[in-house]
Amino acid sequence: MLQEYTKEFRYNIKLSIPVIMGMLGHTFVQLADNIMVGQIGTAELAAVSLGNSFVFIAMSLGIGFSTAITPLVAEADSAGRKADAKSALKHGLVLCSVLGLSLFFIILLAKPLMYLMEQPPEVVKLARPYLDLVAFSLVPLIIFQAFKQFSEGLSQTKYPMYATVMANVINIILNYLLIFGAFGFPKMGIVGAAIGTLVARFFMVGYLWFLLKKKKKFHDYVTGFNFRNIERKVIDKIISLGFPSSLQMFFEVAIFTAAIWISGVLGKNAQAANQIALNLSSMTFMFGMGLGVTAMIRVGNQKGLQNFKELRRITKSIFLLTLVLEIAFAALFLWGRNWFPTLYLDIDDLANMRDNTQVIGLAAQLLLVAAFFQISDGIQVVVLGALRGLQDVKIPTLITFIAYWAIGFPVSYYLGLHTGLQSTGIWVGLLTGLSASAVMLYLRFQFLTKKLISA
């Protein structure tokens, strides 16, 4: 019985590893920024956290929207409809470009909110110029996502990974040169980190397009677009899948962003500790995201073949693999919760020793809670990927809203600001919301697949 699922592990891992590496690439950009900026001081680290909190919300909408391309391409590919796959990419590129520019301008308009959020004044002052540049980097990032989701829809997951790895190398080099002013470059602090991110993301989209164009099997897909011929039905199809998917990711990212803002009310050290725990949790979350994309691809293929019994078996094998992996991550967080935070701060900095010590202690407490939500976080994102592969997006959107904002957020708000738990209480609320989401989404998958099989 168990072998029925474990025999799929090898292929699932092979398909998911490049996706996971690509997903981790986005997080490594933030990891590099955080570690290098953390060497300057806790106020700078908190400023990066505050600036990225706006960008994360916008990024969630863009990345979530772009996931609509993958199941459409996967279904068209398995059914042998190449023209439909190219059409999904073309229309996806148009929509992602418009969305990226729109999100950039929305962030610029939203910047004054920083002064109304009771954040530390020195943090807000540092965050504003950083935010301008990182917000603009959303434009190439979301265009990159269109190419990435297309490539993954064809089960070709390695090319986005190559582009992301190269972009990270560029980001780290520019960070070192511009944050610290190495080798005669200007010392720009966190603005230098923002420039590194911006340049790396423009490179990323250009390099991925170059890789796909160079390969004979992809060349015709990614060239010769007639953007004057835009079909309303394809636009409507992508929006009908992409908009709910973007809301699903938005509801989850927004509650973590709310945790950043609530932590800011508690002070810059609480906010810096929250950023460390969030960054580490984001890295492990990308493994779940990668397996979620694997589920979306494989479910989309089986949907195109109308083989729903096989669809259910394959998807449950991915759920089982996710469970094993997330238990391992939970153990890793428990083991390293006191050590991991020391990577982000200069523990030998005598001038900031008191702040740094407090941040490390707070982050260790948050990682204790994060260890427990690894499992529910991984399961919910993988089940969500499977439901997207089935092109079931409306009910899951309602489920994620209820889980995060009707259940999780009230718990975070109350325990964080009205009890002695403070930062730990905020993360207990996150754990509650993620667990509720995992349970309800799994029940939805069970109901839907049984219905499809019986029909």
C-alpha positions in Angstrom: 0.0 0.0 0.0 2.7 2.4 1.0 4.9 1.4 -2.0 2.0 2.6 -4.2 2.9 6.2 -3.2 6.7 5.9 -2.4 7.5 4.6 -5.9 6.6 8.1 -7.2 9.1 9.8 -4.9 12.0 9.6 -7.3 10.2 11.3 -10.2 8.6 13.8 -7.9 12.0 14.8 -6.4 13.6 15.0 -9.9 10.8 17.3 -11.1 10.7 19.4 -7.9 14.4 20.0 -7.2 14.9 22.6 -10.0 11.7 24.3 -8.9 12.8 24.4 -5.3 16.2 25.8 -6.2 14.5 28.5 -8.3 12.1 29.3 -5.4 15.0 29.4 -3.0 16.7 31.8 -5.4 14.1 34.5 -4.6 14.6 33.8 -0.9 18.4 33.9 -1.2 18.2 37.4 -2.5 16.5 38.4 0.7 18.9 36.2 2.8 22.0 37.9 1.2 20.4 41.3 1.8 19.5 40.4 5.4 22.9 38.9 6.4 24.9 41.7 4.8 22.7 44.5 6.0 22.6 42.9 9.5 26.3 43.6 9.8 25.5 47.3 9.7 23.0 47.3 12.6 19.6 46.3 13.8 17.9 49.5 12.6 19.0 48.8 9.0 17.9 45.2 9.3 14.5 46.4 10.5 14.3 48.9 7.6 14.9 46.1 5.1 12.1 44.1 6.8 9.7 47.1 6.7 10.5 47.9 3.1 10.2 44.2 2.0 6.9 43.9 3.8 5.3 46.1 1.2 7.1 44.3 -1.6 6.2 40.9 -0.3 2.5 41.7 -0.5 2.8 42.9 -4.1 5.1 40.0 -5.0 2.5 37.5 -3.7 -0.1 39.0 -6.0 2.2 38.8 -9.0 3.6 35.3 -8.4 0.2 34.0 -7.4 -1.4 35.4 -10.6 1.4 33.9 -12.8 0.7 30.4 -11.5 -2.4 30.4 -13.8 -0.1 29.8 -16.7 1.3 26.5 -15.5 -1.9 24.3 -15.4 -3.0 25.8 -18.8 0.3 24.9 -20.4 0.5 21.5 -18.7 -3.0 20.5 -19.8 -2.4 21.8 -23.4 1.0 19.9 -23.5 -0.4 16.6 -22.4 -3.3 17.0 -25.0 -0.8 17.9 -27.8 -2.2 21.4 -28.3 1.1 23.4 -28.8 -0.7 26.5 -30.1 -2.7 26.8 -26.9 0.5 26.5 -24.8 2.1 29.4 -26.8 -1.1 31.4 -26.5 -1.1 31.0 -22.7 2.5 32.3 -22.6 1.8 35.3 -24.8 -1.3 36.4 -23.0 0.4 35.7 -19.7 3.3 37.9 -20.6 1.0 40.8 -21.4 -1.0 40.4 -18.2 2.1 40.0 -16.0 3.8 43.1 -17.5 0.7 45.2 -16.9 0.4 43.8 -13.3 4.1 44.4 -12.5 3.9 48.0 -13.5 0.6 48.5 -11.7 2.0 47.0 -8.5 5.1 49.3 -8.7 3.0 52.4 -8.9 0.6 51.2 -6.1 3.6 50.7 -3.8 4.8 54.2 -4.5 1.4 55.6 -3.6 1.3 53.5 -0.4 4.7 54.7 1.0 3.2 57.4 3.2 1.5 54.5 5.2 4.8 53.9 6.8 4.3 57.0 9.0 0.9 55.9 10.1 1.9 52.4 11.2 3.7 53.4 14.5 7.0 52.1 13.2 10.3 53.4 14.7 11.1 56.7 12.9 14.8 55.8 12.2 13.6 52.6 10.5 11.1 54.4 8.3 13.7 56.9 7.2 16.0 54.1 6.1 13.3 52.1 4.5 11.9 54.7 2.1 14.8 54.9 -0.5 15.3 51.2 -0.3 11.6 50.5 -1.1 11.7 52.7 -4.2 14.2 50.5 -6.0 13.0 47.1 -4.7 9.5 48.0 -5.7 10.6 48.7 -9.3 12.3 45.3 -9.4 8.8 43.7 -9.2 8.4 44.5 -13.0 11.2 42.2 -14.2 10.4 39.7 -11.5 6.8 39.2 -12.5 7.7 39.0 -16.2 10.2 36.4 -15.3 7.4 34.5 -13.5 5.5 34.3 -16.7 8.4 32.5 -18.5 9.1 30.4 -15.4 5.5 29.1 -15.1 5.4 28.4 -18.8 8.6 26.4 -18.7 7.3 24.5 -15.6 4.0 23.7 -17.4 6.1 21.8 -20.0 7.8 19.9 -17.1 11.0 21.7 -17.9 11.9 23.0 -14.5 15.7 23.4 -14.7 16.0 26.5 -16.9 14.3 28.9 -14.4 16.7 27.4 -11.8 19.7 28.3 -13.9 18.5 31.9 -14.4 17.8 32.3 -10.7 21.2 30.9 -9.6 23.0 33.2 -11.9 21.0 36.2 -10.7 21.8 35.4 -7.1 25.5 35.4 -7.9 25.2 38.8 -9.4 23.1 40.0 -6.4 25.7 38.9 -3.8 28.6 40.5 -5.7 26.8 43.8 -6.1 25.6 43.7 -2.5 29.2 43.3 -1.3 30.5 46.1 -3.5 27.7 48.6 -2.8 26.6 47.9 0.8 30.1 48.1 2.2 31.8 50.2 -0.6 34.4 47.6 -1.5 37.1 48.0 -4.2 36.4 51.7 -4.5 32.7 51.5 -5.1 30.5 53.9 -3.2 29.3 52.8 0.3 25.5 52.9 -0.1 24.3 50.8 2.8 20.8 49.3 2.3 20.3 51.3 -0.9 23.2 49.3 -2.3 21.3 46.1 -1.4 18.3 47.4 -3.3 20.4 48.2 -6.4 21.8 44.7 -6.3 18.3 43.2 -6.2 17.1 45.4 -9.1 20.0 44.6 -11.4 19.8 40.8 -10.6 16.1 40.6 -11.5 16.5 42.3 -14.8 19.3 39.9 -15.6 17.2 37.0 -14.5 14.3 37.6 -17.0 16.7 38.3 -19.9 18.8 35.2 -19.2 15.8 32.9 -18.9 14.4 34.2 -22.2 17.8 33.6 -23.8 18.0 30.1 -22.5 14.6 29.1 -23.8 15.1 30.8 -27.2 18.4 28.9 -27.6 16.7 25.5 -27.2 15.1 24.2 -30.4 12.1 22.7 -28.6 11.3 26.1 -27.0 12.3 28.5 -29.7 9.0 28.7 -31.5 7.1 29.0 -28.2 9.1 32.1 -27.0 9.6 34.0 -30.3 7.3 35.4 -33.1 4.6 36.7 -30.8 1.9 38.8 -32.4 0.9 41.0 -29.5 -1.6 42.9 -31.7 -3.7 39.7 -31.8 -5.0 39.4 -28.2 -7.9 37.1 -27.6 -10.4 38.0 -24.9 -11.3 34.4 -24.1 -7.7 33.6 -23.2 -7.3 36.7 -21.2 -10.5 35.9 -19.3 -9.3 32.3 -18.7 -6.0 33.4 -17.2 -7.6 36.0 -15.1 -10.3 33.6 -13.9 -7.5 31.3 -12.6 -4.9 33.9 -11.8 -6.9 36.3 -9.8 -8.1 33.8 -7.2 -4.6 32.2 -7.1 -3.1 35.7 -6.4 -5.6 36.2 -3.6 -4.7 32.9 -2.1 -1.0 33.8 -1.9 -1.9 37.3 -0.9 -3.9 36.2 2.1 -1.0 34.1 3.4 1.8 36.6 2.7 -0.4 39.4 4.1 -0.7 37.7 7.5 3.1 37.3 7.7 3.4 41.0 6.7 0.9 41.9 9.4 3.2 40.1 11.8 6.1 42.3 10.6 4.0 45.4 11.3 2.7 44.2 14.7 6.3 43.4 15.6 7.3 47.0 14.6 4.8 48.3 17.2 6.7 46.2 19.8 10.0 47.9 18.8 12.9 47.6 16.3 14.5 44.6 18.1 11.2 42.6 17.9 10.9 43.6 14.3 14.5 42.5 13.5 13.9 39.2 15.3 10.7 38.6 13.4 12.6 39.3 10.1 15.3 36.7 11.0 12.7 34.0 11.8 10.6 34.9 8.8 13.6 34.7 6.4 14.6 31.3 7.7 11.0 30.0 7.5 10.7 31.4 4.0 13.6 29.3 2.9 12.0 26.0 4.1 8.6 27.1 2.8 10.2 27.2 -0.7 10.6 23.4 -0.6 6.8 23.1 0.0 6.3 25.7 -2.8 8.4 23.6 -5.2 6.5 20.4 -4.3 3.3 22.4 -4.8 4.4 23.3 -8.3 5.2 19.6 -8.9 1.7 18.7 -7.8 0.2 21.4 -10.1 2.2 20.1 -13.1 1.4 16.4 -12.5 -2.3 17.1 -11.7 -2.6 19.3 -14.8 -1.2 16.5 -16.9 -3.5 13.9 -15.5 -6.4 16.3 -15.9 -5.6 16.6 -19.6 -5.6 12.8 -19.8 -8.9 12.6 -17.7 -7.2 9.9 -15.5 -8.6 10.9 -12.1 -7.7 7.7 -10.2 -4.1 8.1 -11.2 -4.3 11.8 -10.4 -5.3 11.1 -6.8 -2.6 8.4 -6.3 0.2 10.6 -7.7 -1.0 13.6 -5.7 -1.1 11.7 -2.4 2.5 10.5 -3.1 3.5 14.2 -3.2 1.6 14.9 0.1 3.5 12.0 1.8 6.8 13.2 0.5 6.0 16.7 1.8 5.1 15.4 5.2 8.4 13.5 5.6 10.4 16.6 4.4 8.6 19.0 6.7 9.1 16.8 9.8 12.9 16.9 9.0 12.7 20.7 8.8 10.9 20.9 12.1 13.7 18.9 13.7 16.3 21.2 12.1 14.6 24.3 13.5 14.5 22.8 17.0 18.1 21.9 16.8 19.4 25.2 15.5 17.0 27.8 16.9 19.7 29.3 19.1 22.5 29.3 16.5 20.7 30.3 13.2 20.0 33.9 14.4 23.7 34.5 15.1 24.3 34.3 11.3 22.4 37.5 10.8 24.2 39.8 13.3 27.7 40.7 14.3 27.9 39.2 17.7 31.3 40.8 18.3 30.0 44.3 17.8 30.4 45.8 21.2 28.5 49.0 20.4 25.3 47.0 19.5 25.9 44.0 21.8 22.8 44.6 23.9 20.4 44.9 20.9 22.0 42.0 19.1 21.7 39.7 22.2 18.1 40.6 22.6 17.3 40.0 18.9 19.0 36.6 19.0 17.0 35.6 22.0 13.7 36.7 20.6 14.4 35.0 17.2 15.2 31.7 19.0 11.7 31.8 20.6 10.1 32.5 17.3 11.9 29.6 15.6 10.6 27.3 18.3 7.0 28.1 17.1 8.2 28.0 13.4 9.4 24.4 13.9 5.8 23.3 14.7 4.2 25.1 11.7 6.6 23.6 9.2 4.3 20.6 8.7 1.0 22.5 8.3 2.7 25.2 6.1 4.2 22.6 3.8 1.0 20.5 3.5 -1.3 23.5 2.8 0.9 24.9 0.0 1.2 21.5 -1.7 -2.6 20.8 -1.5 -3.2 24.3 -2.9 -0.9 23.4 -5.8 -2.9 20.3 -6.5 -6.1 22.2 -6.4 -4.7 24.7 -8.9 -3.7 21.9 -11.2 -7.4 20.9 -11.1 -8.2 24.5 -11.9 -10.2 24.7 -8.7 -9.4 28.2 -7.3 -12.5 29.9 -6.0 -13.4 27.7 -3.0 -9.7 27.4 -1.9 -9.5 31.3 -2.0 -12.4 31.5 0.5 -10.7 28.8 2.6 -7.4 30.7 2.8 -9.2 33.9 3.7 -11.1 32.2 6.6 -8.0 30.4 7.8 -5.6 33.4 7.8 -7.9 36.4 8.5 -10.9 35.0 10.4 -8.8 32.6 12.5 -5.1 33.3 12.4 -4.9 37.1 12.4 -7.2 37.7 15.5 -5.0 35.2 17.5 -1.8 37.0 16.4 -3.2 40.4 17.1 -4.5 39.6 20.6 -1.6 37.4 21.8 1.0 39.8 20.3 -0.3 43.2 21.7 -2.5 42.2 24.6 -0.7 39.4 26.4 2.8 38.9 27.8 3.6 36.5 24.9 4.2 39.5 22.5 6.4 38.3 19.6 5.9 34.6 20.4 2.1 35.2 20.5 2.2 36.7 17.0 3.7 33.5 15.7 1.3 31.3 17.6 -1.4 33.0 15.6 0.5 32.2 12.4 0.7 28.6 13.4 -3.1 28.6 14.1 -3.9 30.0 10.7 -1.6 27.7 8.7 -3.0 24.6 10.5 -6.6 25.6 9.8 -5.7 26.2 6.1 -4.0 22.8 5.8 -6.9 20.9 7.2 -9.6 22.7 5.2 -7.7 22.5 1.9 -7.0 18.8 2.3 -10.7 18.1 3.0 -11.5 20.1 -0.2 -9.1 18.0 -2.2 -10.6 14.8 -0.9 -14.1 15.9 -1.7 -13.2 17.1 -5.2 -11.2 14.0 -6.3 -13.8 11.6 -5.0 -16.4 13.5 -6.9 -14.4 13.4 -10.2 -13.6 9.7 -9.8 -17.3 8.8 -9.2 -18.4 10.9 -12.1 
